Amino acid sequence: MPRTISILHISDLHRSVEAGISNASLLASLISDQDSYTGSESIKIKSPDVIIVSGDIILGSTDPVNSATIIEKQYEEAREFLNQMVEHFLNGNKHRLVVVPGNHDVDWKYSTESMSPIERSKVFDSSDKVKSQYLRGALSHTSKIRWNWRDLSFYEITDLDKYSKRFDAFARFYHALYEGKRVYSLDPAKQQDIFDLPELNIAIVAYNSCYENDHLQFVGDIHPDCIADTKLAIREFRKKGRLILATWHHNTKGSPYEVNYMDNAHLKSFINSGISVGFHGHQHKTEIISEFSDVVEQKKVIVFSAGTLCAGPKELPTGNNRQYNLVEIVWDDGSPELAITLHTREKTDTSTFNNPIWKAGKIDSNLISYYKVNVDKPEPAEMEISLLEIERKMKNGFTGEAIKDLLTLDLENPFVRKFLVQCLIQEGDSRLALEIFSKPTTDQEFILALQSAIQNGDKAAMGSLLVEASSFNSADATLAILVRKVEAILQ
């Protein structure tokens, strides 16, 4: 039977105490919209199982004196909002909330303090021309050299520790949001995280695409070590049969004169790693990108961008309104592919900024509110890894999910059957137990089958099982009592 996973994708929250819309109003608008898309609208969308927040959590501050206090208040506003979102949409399960930083989460105070102006005499040669190393440095986003158009001067990052503190406020917010269970490193080579959700059979890689982003350089990029490290981790999750998703902040295309986007060569790396679907924000509009590995293999990654949830009118692209997305992923055992549908929600023109009303929106410049695409289904997990994952689900109380996984495996395998007995006893599913263990092979299976036959009043099953009773341990007190009970019922 097909099962659907629904992902609520929001971005560019720009939370601020002075943002013009309160947490209460914003949350109320999203809850009201949930009532619409799950109930009254003709195209039904499943309630969210996961929330992805693809950056720009706060508005940020350029105040040279009070920025620390302003940013702290903004993150508190954002944390309160996300806590409320998790409570309502995810029943308080923060394991299913995925958050990454955006360029507005970069604290310019520290990037400013980390740089020193380069003396003019060092920059210009005897002919009063800029020396090539400074010119190349200013044009390369991996260099420590920066060009400042405001004072027409070159700067150099001289304090790397202070430069890394650009994400200190975000790191503290992250630690508090996840109640100390997740930590955000200030080391740019370690600014990635993985959210493994075995009960949904997905893993989500969270990247920081603001590596080298600062007050003088508006570029999007991911540290190469982050991609390399997650590539190894993804390999293990793929062995478990996971669908691999990823999220970051920056868009991966722009005009020739734009610098504030991420090189789409990273998408090739994502494809090579096994990432199937990507989520980002930054450009403040909903869009879809299909990137292929090459013309021969045709492996691809599907990338969805979300519009801005809270940005003001001046930050909206021409012809666009505030938006957010819902992405449904359908697993059908009978299909080699997964069906994915992007639904976009958009603020109505007649509703106000501080009390938005949402409706089915439009994707990019097209007048469609949803888009369907298929991706390859992950390879099935190896038996040993599957059983380890199932055992983990059982320990965490996800016995229903464990049963679904077990039923996809070899039901003749003794370990599979043993786990099924335990799960079916916990779930109390006597009908399924009787169906699976109508021909029991162990004492445990025989006892479960007899109990299930009695509970269902199935005399035919009782009779068939009674014929097999001599094959099992008659000295087992529980088994003997059940046999006598069945004999009494059948008299």
PyMOL commands that set and color helices and strands:
alter all, ss='L'
color gray80, all
select helices_A, chain A and resi 23-40+67-89+94-96+103-105+108-113+120-123+132-139+160-177+188-190+224-239+265-273+313-315+383-395+399-406+414-427+430-436+443-456+459-467+469-471+477-490
alter helices_A, ss='H'
color red, helices_A
select strands_A, chain A and resi 3-10+50-54+97-100+115-117+145-148+153-157+192-197+202-207+243-247+277-280+287-292+300-305+323-331+337-347+358-360+370-376
alter strands_A, ss='S'
color yellow, strands_A
deselect
rebuild
show_as cartoon
